[in-house]
Amino acid sequence: VLLPINKFHGLFFSYSNYITFLREKYKDRKYYKDAHISPSMAIVLNQLMNYNLHQTIKPLYFKGKAYELISLYFNRPADADIEQCPFLADEDNVSKIKKAKQIMIARMAEPPTLQELADEINLPINRLKEGFKQIYGDSVFSFLFDYKMEVARQLLATGSHNVNEVGLKVGYSTASHFIAAFKKKFGTTPKKFLMGLNS
């Protein structure tokens, strides 16, 4: 993601005290950061590339997503870099954590418990939790929730599935629980989301 520095300052001028390198004493220093994209950031990028909106709304939507993406980037924990975590310097540990993610995705409708997952990848549960947070920037089930909701959003957007079907596909046995989860994530119900696509 490339953003001119003057444009960036314009976006975040009023918040400069909260972003270290924008403070007055750092204004003449160069800043460059190369970091991994977190799952939450990947979801926003996917939404930017796969939108279904009226052309008049597109600029506002893009601006909002740009704010969300940059905010997620600067909300990364200070110790998110692998180099700062001895646990993640071990390639075997990293491989096991990545396997854990794939297991959760593959079985999102009926995911294992944390203990079952830890046993399956042969890691102590505390190491699973620590490593997952380090690599993916979120807890196992917070990551899974975001992933399931994005899958649900995409399925609804195709128009090929009703709300009940989508809920079942992502692991909700009752429509009411799925609707509540969808609203928690996106601030609207699946039905209103569909109405917005068709308007």
C-alpha positions, -999 to +999 in steps of 0.1 A: +000+000+000+016+033-011+003+066+002+019+101-004+031+115+030+013+148+026-020+128+019-013+107+050-007+137+072-039+152+059-059+121+069-044+118+104-034+154+113-058+156+143-045+122+156-008+129+153-002+128+190-013+092+190+009+081+161+045+082+173+063+091+140+038+119+132+048+139+163+065+173+158+099+161+169+099+133+143+085+154+114+119+155+095+127+118+098+120+093+071+098+063+080+095+030+063+079-002+076+076-035+058+053-058+077+029-087+072-007-081+064-029-092+093-061-112+087-083-082+095-063-061+070-067-088+044-104-088+048-105-050+042-083-054+011-106-081-002-137-058+004-120-031-016-114-054-045-148-071-044-174-045-038-209-042-052-219-006-048-236+022-068-209+044-085-220+075-065-212+057-032-178+043-043-156+073-033-171+074+002-168+036+006-131+037-005-123+065+018-138+047+048-120+015+039-087+034+036-092+048+071-100+013+084-070-002+067-045+024+081-061+022+115-057-015+116-021-012+105-012+012+133-031-009+159-006-037+154+011-047+187+046-034+191+059-070+194+042-083+163+074-088+144+086-124+143+122-113+150+111-101+184+095-134+194+119-164+200+090-188+197+083-177+162+120-180+152+114-217+152+101-227+117+085-258+131+064-237+155+054-213+127+044-243+105+022-257+133+005-224+138-002-220+101-016-256+102-039-245+130-052-217+109-059-240+080-077-265+103-100-237+117-108-225+082-115-260+068-137-268+098-152-234+104-188-248+106-177-272+134-143-260+147-123-279+173-119-265+208-086-248+216-074-279+235-084-302+206-066-279+182-035-277+203-034-315+206-038-319+168-009-297+160+012-310+189+017-277+207+009-267+243-023-246+244-005-216+257+020-217+229-009-221+204-026-190+217+006-170+219+019-180+185-014-175+167-017-140+181+019-132+171+015-144+135-021-134+128-026-105+152-057-119+168-069-148+190-079-181+173-116-176+177-116-139+169-098-147+137-123-174+129-152-151+136-139-125+112-132-151+086-167-167+089-184-133+086-164-124+055-173-158+039-209-151+049-209-116+033-194-130+001-220-158-001-248-134+005-235-111-022-236-138-048-274-140-044-273-178-046-280-185-010-306-174+015-298-162+050-305-196+066-283-214+041-254-190+046-257-193+084-255-231+083-225-230+059-205-209+084-215-228+115-247-213+129-274-238+136-300-211+142-307-180+120-311-157+150-275-165+161-262-159+126-281-126+122-268-114+156-232-123+147-235-107+112-249-075+127-221-074+154-195-076+126-210-053+099-235-032+118-265-044+097-285-075+094-281-100+065-315-090+051-307-053+051-273-061+036-291-079+007-316-051+003-287-027+000-272-048-028-304-048-047-313-011-043 
